[in-house]
Amino acid sequence: MAGKCREYIKDLSDYLDGDIDSGLCAEIESHIGECENCRIMIDSLKQTVILCREGKPEPLPEALEKRLKDKLKERWDKKFSK
Ligand SMILES: [Zn+2]
């Protein structure tokens, strides 16, 4: 399961943007349905994205998006390195 989660991490921000193909989107959604870790991860990512975008409707700056992804990876690595 952990390996699968890692595969999805790189797609999560695209998923939140609705910027992925429908097959992958369905795959992620069904995975979220059975994986609490990813659900929590997506919820917190969503909140961060919403906060970042409030009063600022343009897309996330690339640097910020990269920081978010790095942070996510870091959390996952911590979680699954044990
Ligand atoms: Zn997962």
PDB file of the backbone (N, CA, C, O) and the ligand in Angstrom, with CONECT records:
HET     ZN  A 101       1
ATOM      1  N   MET A   1       0.828  -1.208   0.000  1.00  0.00           N
ATOM      2  CA  MET A   1       0.000   0.000   0.000  1.00  0.00           C
ATOM      3  C   MET A   1       0.858   1.252   0.000  1.00  0.00           C
ATOM      4  O   MET A   1       0.562   2.226  -0.693  1.00  0.00           O
ATOM      5  N   ALA A   2       1.936   1.214   0.794  1.00  0.00           N
ATOM      6  CA  ALA A   2       2.794   2.392   0.894  1.00  0.00           C
ATOM      7  C   ALA A   2       3.383   2.760  -0.465  1.00  0.00           C
ATOM      8  O   ALA A   2       3.445   3.934  -0.830  1.00  0.00           O
ATOM      9  N   GLY A   3       3.812   1.744  -1.206  1.00  0.00           N
ATOM     10  CA  GLY A   3       4.398   1.992  -2.516  1.00  0.00           C
ATOM     11  C   GLY A   3       3.395   2.647  -3.443  1.00  0.00           C
ATOM     12  O   GLY A   3       3.721   3.565  -4.197  1.00  0.00           O
ATOM     13  N   LYS A   4       2.185   2.162  -3.371  1.00  0.00           N
ATOM     14  CA  LYS A   4       1.098   2.712  -4.180  1.00  0.00           C
ATOM     15  C   LYS A   4       0.864   4.183  -3.817  1.00  0.00           C
ATOM     16  O   LYS A   4       0.701   5.033  -4.693  1.00  0.00           O
ATOM     17  N   CYS A   5       0.851   4.461  -2.533  1.00  0.00           N
ATOM     18  CA  CYS A   5       0.640   5.835  -2.058  1.00  0.00           C
ATOM     19  C   CYS A   5       1.706   6.758  -2.649  1.00  0.00           C
ATOM     20  O   CYS A   5       1.403   7.850  -3.130  1.00  0.00           O
ATOM     21  N   ARG A   6       2.932   6.310  -2.606  1.00  0.00           N
ATOM     22  CA  ARG A   6       4.022   7.126  -3.136  1.00  0.00           C
ATOM     23  C   ARG A   6       3.797   7.448  -4.606  1.00  0.00           C
ATOM     24  O   ARG A   6       4.065   8.562  -5.057  1.00  0.00           O
ATOM     25  N   GLU A   7       3.306   6.467  -5.343  1.00  0.00           N
ATOM     26  CA  GLU A   7       3.046   6.700  -6.763  1.00  0.00           C
ATOM     27  C   GLU A   7       2.034   7.816  -6.977  1.00  0.00           C
ATOM     28  O   GLU A   7       2.115   8.572  -7.945  1.00  0.00           O
ATOM     29  N   TYR A   8       1.087   7.905  -6.062  1.00  0.00           N
ATOM     30  CA  TYR A   8       0.031   8.888  -6.236  1.00  0.00           C
ATOM     31  C   TYR A   8       0.464  10.292  -5.839  1.00  0.00           C
ATOM     32  O   TYR A   8      -0.095  11.277  -6.322  1.00  0.00           O
ATOM     33  N   ILE A   9       1.444  10.386  -4.972  1.00  0.00           N
ATOM     34  CA  ILE A   9       1.828  11.696  -4.441  1.00  0.00           C
ATOM     35  C   ILE A   9       2.104  12.696  -5.548  1.00  0.00           C
ATOM     36  O   ILE A   9       1.667  13.846  -5.494  1.00  0.00           O
ATOM     37  N   LYS A  10       2.842  12.236  -6.560  1.00  0.00           N
ATOM     38  CA  LYS A  10       3.227  13.177  -7.611  1.00  0.00           C
ATOM     39  C   LYS A  10       2.019  13.661  -8.412  1.00  0.00           C
ATOM     40  O   LYS A  10       2.080  14.696  -9.075  1.00  0.00           O
ATOM     41  N   ASP A  11       0.934  12.913  -8.347  1.00  0.00           N
ATOM     42  CA  ASP A  11      -0.253  13.292  -9.111  1.00  0.00           C
ATOM     43  C   ASP A  11      -1.271  14.085  -8.295  1.00  0.00           C
ATOM     44  O   ASP A  11      -2.248  14.606  -8.833  1.00  0.00           O
ATOM     45  N   LEU A  12      -1.024  14.168  -6.978  1.00  0.00           N
ATOM     46  CA  LEU A  12      -2.063  14.756  -6.126  1.00  0.00           C
ATOM     47  C   LEU A  12      -2.361  16.213  -6.464  1.00  0.00           C
ATOM     48  O   LEU A  12      -3.522  16.621  -6.475  1.00  0.00           O
ATOM     49  N   SER A  13      -1.332  16.990  -6.738  1.00  0.00           N
ATOM     50  CA  SER A  13      -1.605  18.404  -6.996  1.00  0.00           C
ATOM     51  C   SER A  13      -2.326  18.567  -8.331  1.00  0.00           C
ATOM     52  O   SER A  13      -3.178  19.443  -8.484  1.00  0.00           O
ATOM     53  N   ASP A  14      -1.974  17.711  -9.298  1.00  0.00           N
ATOM     54  CA  ASP A  14      -2.710  17.728 -10.560  1.00  0.00           C
ATOM     55  C   ASP A  14      -4.159  17.288 -10.334  1.00  0.00           C
ATOM     56  O   ASP A  14      -5.100  17.825 -10.920  1.00  0.00           O
ATOM     57  N   TYR A  15      -4.296  16.290  -9.461  1.00  0.00           N
ATOM     58  CA  TYR A  15      -5.636  15.812  -9.132  1.00  0.00           C
ATOM     59  C   TYR A  15      -6.478  16.946  -8.546  1.00  0.00           C
ATOM     60  O   TYR A  15      -7.637  17.128  -8.919  1.00  0.00           O
ATOM     61  N   LEU A  16      -5.884  17.699  -7.631  1.00  0.00           N
ATOM     62  CA  LEU A  16      -6.613  18.807  -7.000  1.00  0.00           C
ATOM     63  C   LEU A  16      -6.939  19.894  -8.004  1.00  0.00           C
ATOM     64  O   LEU A  16      -7.946  20.590  -7.871  1.00  0.00           O
ATOM     65  N   ASP A  17      -6.098  20.038  -9.000  1.00  0.00           N
ATOM     66  CA  ASP A  17      -6.360  21.021 -10.050  1.00  0.00           C
ATOM     67  C   ASP A  17      -7.379  20.510 -11.066  1.00  0.00           C
ATOM     68  O   ASP A  17      -7.850  21.262 -11.918  1.00  0.00           O
ATOM     69  N   GLY A  18      -7.710  19.230 -10.967  1.00  0.00           N
ATOM     70  CA  GLY A  18      -8.579  18.625 -11.969  1.00  0.00           C
ATOM     71  C   GLY A  18      -7.860  18.488 -13.299  1.00  0.00           C
ATOM     72  O   GLY A  18      -8.479  18.429 -14.361  1.00  0.00           O
ATOM     73  N   ASP A  19      -6.537  18.439 -13.213  1.00  0.00           N
ATOM     74  CA  ASP A  19      -5.716  18.501 -14.417  1.00  0.00           C
ATOM     75  C   ASP A  19      -5.085  17.148 -14.752  1.00  0.00           C
ATOM     76  O   ASP A  19      -3.932  17.083 -15.178  1.00  0.00           O
ATOM     77  N   ILE A  20      -5.851  16.066 -14.556  1.00  0.00           N
ATOM     78  CA  ILE A  20      -5.350  14.743 -14.911  1.00  0.00           C
ATOM     79  C   ILE A  20      -6.404  14.028 -15.731  1.00  0.00           C
ATOM     80  O   ILE A  20      -7.569  14.426 -15.748  1.00  0.00           O
ATOM     81  N   ASP A  21      -5.986  12.962 -16.416  1.00  0.00           N
ATOM     82  CA  ASP A  21      -6.985  12.269 -17.235  1.00  0.00           C
ATOM     83  C   ASP A  21      -7.950  11.487 -16.342  1.00  0.00           C
ATOM     84  O   ASP A  21      -7.629  11.140 -15.205  1.00  0.00           O
ATOM     85  N   SER A  22      -9.138  11.220 -16.888  1.00  0.00           N
ATOM     86  CA  SER A  22     -10.218  10.705 -16.055  1.00  0.00           C
ATOM     87  C   SER A  22      -9.907   9.319 -15.502  1.00  0.00           C
ATOM     88  O   SER A  22     -10.368   8.968 -14.416  1.00  0.00           O
ATOM     89  N   GLY A  23      -9.132   8.534 -16.239  1.00  0.00           N
ATOM     90  CA  GLY A  23      -8.758   7.211 -15.748  1.00  0.00           C
ATOM     91  C   GLY A  23      -7.952   7.293 -14.471  1.00  0.00           C
ATOM     92  O   GLY A  23      -8.231   6.601 -13.492  1.00  0.00           O
ATOM     93  N   LEU A  24      -6.942   8.154 -14.498  1.00  0.00           N
ATOM     94  CA  LEU A  24      -6.085   8.315 -13.320  1.00  0.00           C
ATOM     95  C   LEU A  24      -6.873   8.930 -12.172  1.00  0.00           C
ATOM     96  O   LEU A  24      -6.694   8.565 -11.010  1.00  0.00           O
ATOM     97  N   CYS A  25      -7.736   9.858 -12.513  1.00  0.00           N
ATOM     98  CA  CYS A  25      -8.579  10.502 -11.501  1.00  0.00           C
ATOM     99  C   CYS A  25      -9.423   9.455 -10.775  1.00  0.00           C
ATOM    100  O   CYS A  25      -9.506   9.459  -9.546  1.00  0.00           O
ATOM    101  N   ALA A  26     -10.045   8.562 -11.539  1.00  0.00           N
ATOM    102  CA  ALA A  26     -10.878   7.521 -10.936  1.00  0.00           C
ATOM    103  C   ALA A  26     -10.028   6.597 -10.072  1.00  0.00           C
ATOM    104  O   ALA A  26     -10.453   6.148  -9.008  1.00  0.00           O
ATOM    105  N   GLU A  27      -8.814   6.324 -10.555  1.00  0.00           N
ATOM    106  CA  GLU A  27      -7.912   5.454  -9.805  1.00  0.00           C
ATOM    107  C   GLU A  27      -7.558   6.071  -8.448  1.00  0.00           C
ATOM    108  O   GLU A  27      -7.586   5.406  -7.413  1.00  0.00           O
ATOM    109  N   ILE A  28      -7.227   7.358  -8.492  1.00  0.00           N
ATOM    110  CA  ILE A  28      -6.882   8.054  -7.254  1.00  0.00           C
ATOM    111  C   ILE A  28      -8.082   8.089  -6.316  1.00  0.00           C
ATOM    112  O   ILE A  28      -7.950   7.864  -5.113  1.00  0.00           O
ATOM    113  N   GLU A  29      -9.250   8.373  -6.877  1.00  0.00           N
ATOM    114  CA  GLU A  29     -10.429   8.460  -6.017  1.00  0.00           C
ATOM    115  C   GLU A  29     -10.763   7.124  -5.360  1.00  0.00           C
ATOM    116  O   GLU A  29     -11.161   7.082  -4.196  1.00  0.00           O
ATOM    117  N   SER A  30     -10.601   6.039  -6.104  1.00  0.00           N
ATOM    118  CA  SER A  30     -10.902   4.752  -5.484  1.00  0.00           C
ATOM    119  C   SER A  30      -9.834   4.413  -4.447  1.00  0.00           C
ATOM    120  O   SER A  30     -10.130   3.785  -3.431  1.00  0.00           O
ATOM    121  N   HIS A  31      -8.600   4.826  -4.702  1.00  0.00           N
ATOM    122  CA  HIS A  31      -7.551   4.603  -3.705  1.00  0.00           C
ATOM    123  C   HIS A  31      -7.829   5.404  -2.432  1.00  0.00           C
ATOM    124  O   HIS A  31      -7.667   4.898  -1.322  1.00  0.00           O
ATOM    125  N   ILE A  32      -8.248   6.656  -2.605  1.00  0.00           N
ATOM    126  CA  ILE A  32      -8.561   7.494  -1.452  1.00  0.00           C
ATOM    127  C   ILE A  32      -9.684   6.858  -0.627  1.00  0.00           C
ATOM    128  O   ILE A  32      -9.697   6.932   0.601  1.00  0.00           O
ATOM    129  N   GLY A  33     -10.624   6.231  -1.341  1.00  0.00           N
ATOM    130  CA  GLY A  33     -11.743   5.595  -0.664  1.00  0.00           C
ATOM    131  C   GLY A  33     -11.316   4.512   0.317  1.00  0.00           C
ATOM    132  O   GLY A  33     -11.990   4.261   1.316  1.00  0.00           O
ATOM    133  N   GLU A  34     -10.180   3.869   0.018  1.00  0.00           N
ATOM    134  CA  GLU A  34      -9.766   2.769   0.891  1.00  0.00           C
ATOM    135  C   GLU A  34      -8.491   3.059   1.662  1.00  0.00           C
ATOM    136  O   GLU A  34      -7.991   2.201   2.388  1.00  0.00           O
ATOM    137  N   CYS A  35      -7.966   4.263   1.508  1.00  0.00           N
ATOM    138  CA  CYS A  35      -6.690   4.581   2.160  1.00  0.00           C
ATOM    139  C   CYS A  35      -6.824   5.859   2.977  1.00  0.00           C
ATOM    140  O   CYS A  35      -6.865   6.961   2.431  1.00  0.00           O
ATOM    141  N   GLU A  36      -6.892   5.696   4.283  1.00  0.00           N
ATOM    142  CA  GLU A  36      -7.096   6.856   5.152  1.00  0.00           C
ATOM    143  C   GLU A  36      -5.925   7.816   5.077  1.00  0.00           C
ATOM    144  O   GLU A  36      -6.105   9.033   5.126  1.00  0.00           O
ATOM    145  N   ASN A  37      -4.726   7.268   4.957  1.00  0.00           N
ATOM    146  CA  ASN A  37      -3.538   8.121   4.892  1.00  0.00           C
ATOM    147  C   ASN A  37      -3.623   9.122   3.747  1.00  0.00           C
ATOM    148  O   ASN A  37      -3.348  10.310   3.914  1.00  0.00           O
ATOM    149  N   CYS A  38      -4.008   8.615   2.588  1.00  0.00           N
ATOM    150  CA  CYS A  38      -4.084   9.484   1.427  1.00  0.00           C
ATOM    151  C   CYS A  38      -5.238  10.473   1.551  1.00  0.00           C
ATOM    152  O   CYS A  38      -5.163  11.604   1.072  1.00  0.00           O
ATOM    153  N   ARG A  39      -6.300  10.021   2.201  1.00  0.00           N
ATOM    154  CA  ARG A  39      -7.439  10.913   2.406  1.00  0.00           C
ATOM    155  C   ARG A  39      -7.016  12.105   3.254  1.00  0.00           C
ATOM    156  O   ARG A  39      -7.311  13.253   2.924  1.00  0.00           O
ATOM    157  N   ILE A  40      -6.327  11.821   4.341  1.00  0.00           N
ATOM    158  CA  ILE A  40      -5.850  12.878   5.224  1.00  0.00           C
ATOM    159  C   ILE A  40      -4.887  13.787   4.478  1.00  0.00           C
ATOM    160  O   ILE A  40      -4.939  15.012   4.597  1.00  0.00           O
ATOM    161  N   MET A  41      -4.009  13.161   3.709  1.00  0.00           N
ATOM    162  CA  MET A  41      -3.019  13.918   2.951  1.00  0.00           C
ATOM    163  C   MET A  41      -3.696  14.867   1.966  1.00  0.00           C
ATOM    164  O   MET A  41      -3.318  16.033   1.850  1.00  0.00           O
ATOM    165  N   ILE A  42      -4.678  14.364   1.275  1.00  0.00           N
ATOM    166  CA  ILE A  42      -5.371  15.187   0.290  1.00  0.00           C
ATOM    167  C   ILE A  42      -6.166  16.299   0.956  1.00  0.00           C
ATOM    168  O   ILE A  42      -6.208  17.426   0.462  1.00  0.00           O
ATOM    169  N   ASP A  43      -6.800  15.974   2.085  1.00  0.00           N
ATOM    170  CA  ASP A  43      -7.539  17.009   2.799  1.00  0.00           C
ATOM    171  C   ASP A  43      -6.627  18.147   3.221  1.00  0.00           C
ATOM    172  O   ASP A  43      -6.973  19.317   3.058  1.00  0.00           O
ATOM    173  N   SER A  44      -5.460  17.809   3.764  1.00  0.00           N
ATOM    174  CA  SER A  44      -4.587  18.875   4.230  1.00  0.00           C
ATOM    175  C   SER A  44      -3.978  19.637   3.055  1.00  0.00           C
ATOM    176  O   SER A  44      -3.755  20.845   3.127  1.00  0.00           O
ATOM    177  N   LEU A  45      -3.716  18.910   1.978  1.00  0.00           N
ATOM    178  CA  LEU A  45      -3.206  19.577   0.778  1.00  0.00           C
ATOM    179  C   LEU A  45      -4.261  20.523   0.203  1.00  0.00           C
ATOM    180  O   LEU A  45      -3.960  21.645  -0.204  1.00  0.00           O
ATOM    181  N   LYS A  46      -5.489  20.043   0.183  1.00  0.00           N
ATOM    182  CA  LYS A  46      -6.600  20.853  -0.295  1.00  0.00           C
ATOM    183  C   LYS A  46      -6.711  22.147   0.496  1.00  0.00           C
ATOM    184  O   LYS A  46      -6.825  23.235  -0.070  1.00  0.00           O
ATOM    185  N   GLN A  47      -6.674  22.008   1.814  1.00  0.00           N
ATOM    186  CA  GLN A  47      -6.798  23.187   2.667  1.00  0.00           C
ATOM    187  C   GLN A  47      -5.672  24.166   2.404  1.00  0.00           C
ATOM    188  O   GLN A  47      -5.888  25.376   2.344  1.00  0.00           O
ATOM    189  N   THR A  48      -4.472  23.637   2.247  1.00  0.00           N
ATOM    190  CA  THR A  48      -3.331  24.501   1.971  1.00  0.00           C
ATOM    191  C   THR A  48      -3.528  25.236   0.659  1.00  0.00           C
ATOM    192  O   THR A  48      -3.282  26.439   0.564  1.00  0.00           O
ATOM    193  N   VAL A  49      -3.975  24.506  -0.351  1.00  0.00           N
ATOM    194  CA  VAL A  49      -4.177  25.113  -1.663  1.00  0.00           C
ATOM    195  C   VAL A  49      -5.255  26.191  -1.591  1.00  0.00           C
ATOM    196  O   VAL A  49      -5.108  27.271  -2.164  1.00  0.00           O
ATOM    197  N   ILE A  50      -6.339  25.885  -0.879  1.00  0.00           N
ATOM    198  CA  ILE A  50      -7.424  26.865  -0.749  1.00  0.00           C
ATOM    199  C   ILE A  50      -6.923  28.108  -0.036  1.00  0.00           C
ATOM    200  O   ILE A  50      -7.193  29.229  -0.465  1.00  0.00           O
ATOM    201  N   LEU A  51      -6.196  27.908   1.046  1.00  0.00           N
ATOM    202  CA  LEU A  51      -5.647  29.036   1.795  1.00  0.00           C
ATOM    203  C   LEU A  51      -4.743  29.884   0.913  1.00  0.00           C
ATOM    204  O   LEU A  51      -4.807  31.113   0.926  1.00  0.00           O
ATOM    205  N   CYS A  52      -3.913  29.212   0.159  1.00  0.00           N
ATOM    206  CA  CYS A  52      -2.970  29.913  -0.706  1.00  0.00           C
ATOM    207  C   CYS A  52      -3.699  30.713  -1.778  1.00  0.00           C
ATOM    208  O   CYS A  52      -3.235  31.770  -2.205  1.00  0.00           O
ATOM    209  N   ARG A  53      -4.832  30.201  -2.201  1.00  0.00           N
ATOM    210  CA  ARG A  53      -5.495  30.811  -3.340  1.00  0.00           C
ATOM    211  C   ARG A  53      -6.483  31.891  -2.945  1.00  0.00           C
ATOM    212  O   ARG A  53      -6.897  32.691  -3.784  1.00  0.00           O
ATOM    213  N   GLU A  54      -6.862  31.923  -1.681  1.00  0.00           N
ATOM    214  CA  GLU A  54      -7.854  32.909  -1.267  1.00  0.00           C
ATOM    215  C   GLU A  54      -7.357  34.309  -1.551  1.00  0.00           C
ATOM    216  O   GLU A  54      -6.249  34.681  -1.165  1.00  0.00           O
ATOM    217  N   GLY A  55      -8.179  35.073  -2.221  1.00  0.00           N
ATOM    218  CA  GLY A  55      -7.806  36.432  -2.560  1.00  0.00           C
ATOM    219  C   GLY A  55      -6.716  36.489  -3.604  1.00  0.00           C
ATOM    220  O   GLY A  55      -6.138  37.543  -3.871  1.00  0.00           O
ATOM    221  N   LYS A  56      -6.445  35.341  -4.186  1.00  0.00           N
ATOM    222  CA  LYS A  56      -5.346  35.290  -5.139  1.00  0.00           C
ATOM    223  C   LYS A  56      -5.657  34.209  -6.161  1.00  0.00           C
ATOM    224  O   LYS A  56      -5.124  33.103  -6.082  1.00  0.00           O
ATOM    225  N   PRO A  57      -6.512  34.524  -7.110  1.00  0.00           N
ATOM    226  CA  PRO A  57      -7.102  33.501  -7.978  1.00  0.00           C
ATOM    227  C   PRO A  57      -6.151  32.862  -9.002  1.00  0.00           C
ATOM    228  O   PRO A  57      -6.513  31.861  -9.619  1.00  0.00           O
ATOM    229  N   GLU A  58      -4.978  33.400  -9.191  1.00  0.00           N
ATOM    230  CA  GLU A  58      -4.101  32.779 -10.184  1.00  0.00           C
ATOM    231  C   GLU A  58      -3.495  31.476  -9.664  1.00  0.00           C
ATOM    232  O   GLU A  58      -3.481  31.243  -8.455  1.00  0.00           O
ATOM    233  N   PRO A  59      -3.002  30.634 -10.551  1.00  0.00           N
ATOM    234  CA  PRO A  59      -2.462  29.332 -10.125  1.00  0.00           C
ATOM    235  C   PRO A  59      -1.307  29.492  -9.140  1.00  0.00           C
ATOM    236  O   PRO A  59      -0.662  30.539  -9.072  1.00  0.00           O
ATOM    237  N   LEU A  60      -1.070  28.441  -8.391  1.00  0.00           N
ATOM    238  CA  LEU A  60       0.045  28.442  -7.454  1.00  0.00           C
ATOM    239  C   LEU A  60       1.360  28.720  -8.175  1.00  0.00           C
ATOM    240  O   LEU A  60       1.630  28.173  -9.244  1.00  0.00           O
ATOM    241  N   PRO A  61       2.167  29.579  -7.569  1.00  0.00           N
ATOM    242  CA  PRO A  61       3.496  29.765  -8.146  1.00  0.00           C
ATOM    243  C   PRO A  61       4.260  28.442  -8.139  1.00  0.00           C
ATOM    244  O   PRO A  61       4.091  27.612  -7.245  1.00  0.00           O
ATOM    245  N   GLU A  62       5.083  28.272  -9.130  1.00  0.00           N
ATOM    246  CA  GLU A  62       5.782  27.002  -9.275  1.00  0.00           C
ATOM    247  C   GLU A  62       6.600  26.641  -8.029  1.00  0.00           C
ATOM    248  O   GLU A  62       6.633  25.489  -7.596  1.00  0.00           O
ATOM    249  N   ALA A  63       7.249  27.652  -7.474  1.00  0.00           N
ATOM    250  CA  ALA A  63       8.098  27.405  -6.307  1.00  0.00           C
ATOM    251  C   ALA A  63       7.271  26.900  -5.131  1.00  0.00           C
ATOM    252  O   ALA A  63       7.684  25.995  -4.407  1.00  0.00           O
ATOM    253  N   LEU A  64       6.110  27.492  -4.957  1.00  0.00           N
ATOM    254  CA  LEU A  64       5.241  27.080  -3.857  1.00  0.00           C
ATOM    255  C   LEU A  64       4.731  25.665  -4.075  1.00  0.00           C
ATOM    256  O   LEU A  64       4.666  24.859  -3.147  1.00  0.00           O
ATOM    257  N   GLU A  65       4.370  25.381  -5.317  1.00  0.00           N
ATOM    258  CA  GLU A  65       3.872  24.051  -5.624  1.00  0.00           C
ATOM    259  C   GLU A  65       4.953  23.011  -5.359  1.00  0.00           C
ATOM    260  O   GLU A  65       4.681  21.933  -4.830  1.00  0.00           O
ATOM    261  N   LYS A  66       6.169  23.348  -5.730  1.00  0.00           N
ATOM    262  CA  LYS A  66       7.275  22.431  -5.492  1.00  0.00           C
ATOM    263  C   LYS A  66       7.489  22.237  -3.993  1.00  0.00           C
ATOM    264  O   LYS A  66       7.740  21.123  -3.534  1.00  0.00           O
ATOM    265  N   ARG A  67       7.389  23.324  -3.235  1.00  0.00           N
ATOM    266  CA  ARG A  67       7.549  23.220  -1.780  1.00  0.00           C
ATOM    267  C   ARG A  67       6.499  22.302  -1.186  1.00  0.00           C
ATOM    268  O   ARG A  67       6.797  21.483  -0.316  1.00  0.00           O
ATOM    269  N   LEU A  68       5.272  22.440  -1.656  1.00  0.00           N
ATOM    270  CA  LEU A  68       4.192  21.582  -1.170  1.00  0.00           C
ATOM    271  C   LEU A  68       4.495  20.119  -1.435  1.00  0.00           C
ATOM    272  O   LEU A  68       4.342  19.265  -0.561  1.00  0.00           O
ATOM    273  N   LYS A  69       4.928  19.846  -2.662  1.00  0.00           N
ATOM    274  CA  LYS A  69       5.217  18.460  -3.024  1.00  0.00           C
ATOM    275  C   LYS A  69       6.371  17.905  -2.198  1.00  0.00           C
ATOM    276  O   LYS A  69       6.336  16.759  -1.748  1.00  0.00           O
ATOM    277  N   ASP A  70       7.391  18.732  -2.008  1.00  0.00           N
ATOM    278  CA  ASP A  70       8.524  18.284  -1.197  1.00  0.00           C
ATOM    279  C   ASP A  70       8.074  17.963   0.224  1.00  0.00           C
ATOM    280  O   ASP A  70       8.498  16.976   0.825  1.00  0.00           O
ATOM    281  N   LYS A  71       7.209  18.821   0.739  1.00  0.00           N
ATOM    282  CA  LYS A  71       6.717  18.630   2.088  1.00  0.00           C
ATOM    283  C   LYS A  71       5.928  17.330   2.192  1.00  0.00           C
ATOM    284  O   LYS A  71       6.084  16.565   3.144  1.00  0.00           O
ATOM    285  N   LEU A  72       5.090  17.099   1.207  1.00  0.00           N
ATOM    286  CA  LEU A  72       4.316  15.858   1.172  1.00  0.00           C
ATOM    287  C   LEU A  72       5.229  14.643   1.165  1.00  0.00           C
ATOM    288  O   LEU A  72       5.047  13.702   1.938  1.00  0.00           O
ATOM    289  N   LYS A  73       6.209  14.681   0.280  1.00  0.00           N
ATOM    290  CA  LYS A  73       7.132  13.548   0.166  1.00  0.00           C
ATOM    291  C   LYS A  73       7.838  13.314   1.486  1.00  0.00           C
ATOM    292  O   LYS A  73       8.004  12.178   1.930  1.00  0.00           O
ATOM    293  N   GLU A  74       8.254  14.422   2.113  1.00  0.00           N
ATOM    294  CA  GLU A  74       8.950  14.335   3.381  1.00  0.00           C
ATOM    295  C   GLU A  74       8.074  13.628   4.408  1.00  0.00           C
ATOM    296  O   GLU A  74       8.542  12.744   5.127  1.00  0.00           O
ATOM    297  N   ARG A  75       6.808  14.015   4.476  1.00  0.00           N
ATOM    298  CA  ARG A  75       5.890  13.398   5.431  1.00  0.00           C
ATOM    299  C   ARG A  75       5.717  11.922   5.153  1.00  0.00           C
ATOM    300  O   ARG A  75       5.730  11.100   6.070  1.00  0.00           O
ATOM    301  N   TRP A  76       5.555  11.588   3.883  1.00  0.00           N
ATOM    302  CA  TRP A  76       5.387  10.179   3.536  1.00  0.00           C
ATOM    303  C   TRP A  76       6.634   9.392   3.879  1.00  0.00           C
ATOM    304  O   TRP A  76       6.559   8.290   4.421  1.00  0.00           O
ATOM    305  N   ASP A  77       7.781   9.969   3.557  1.00  0.00           N
ATOM    306  CA  ASP A  77       9.026   9.257   3.830  1.00  0.00           C
ATOM    307  C   ASP A  77       9.150   8.959   5.323  1.00  0.00           C
ATOM    308  O   ASP A  77       9.542   7.863   5.722  1.00  0.00           O
ATOM    309  N   LYS A  78       8.807   9.959   6.140  1.00  0.00           N
ATOM    310  CA  LYS A  78       8.856   9.753   7.572  1.00  0.00           C
ATOM    311  C   LYS A  78       7.904   8.641   7.983  1.00  0.00           C
ATOM    312  O   LYS A  78       8.248   7.765   8.777  1.00  0.00           O
ATOM    313  N   LYS A  79       6.708   8.696   7.427  1.00  0.00           N
ATOM    314  CA  LYS A  79       5.667   7.759   7.808  1.00  0.00           C
ATOM    315  C   LYS A  79       6.030   6.322   7.455  1.00  0.00           C
ATOM    316  O   LYS A  79       5.766   5.394   8.219  1.00  0.00           O
ATOM    317  N   PHE A  80       6.636   6.158   6.291  1.00  0.00           N
ATOM    318  CA  PHE A  80       6.831   4.798   5.797  1.00  0.00           C
ATOM    319  C   PHE A  80       8.261   4.294   5.913  1.00  0.00           C
ATOM    320  O   PHE A  80       8.568   3.182   5.485  1.00  0.00           O
ATOM    321  N   SER A  81       9.132   5.106   6.490  1.00  0.00           N
ATOM    322  CA  SER A  81      10.519   4.658   6.593  1.00  0.00           C
ATOM    323  C   SER A  81      10.729   3.790   7.826  1.00  0.00           C
ATOM    324  O   SER A  81      11.804   3.221   8.018  1.00  0.00           O
ATOM    325  N   LYS A  82       9.688   3.691   8.666  1.00  0.00           N
ATOM    326  CA  LYS A  82       9.847   2.900   9.881  1.00  0.00           C
ATOM    327  C   LYS A  82       9.582   1.417   9.632  1.00  0.00           C
ATOM    328  O   LYS A  82       9.674   0.609  10.556  1.00  0.00           O
TER     329      LYS A  82
HETATM  330 ZN    ZN A 101      -2.745   5.749  -0.012  1.00  0.00          ZN2+
END
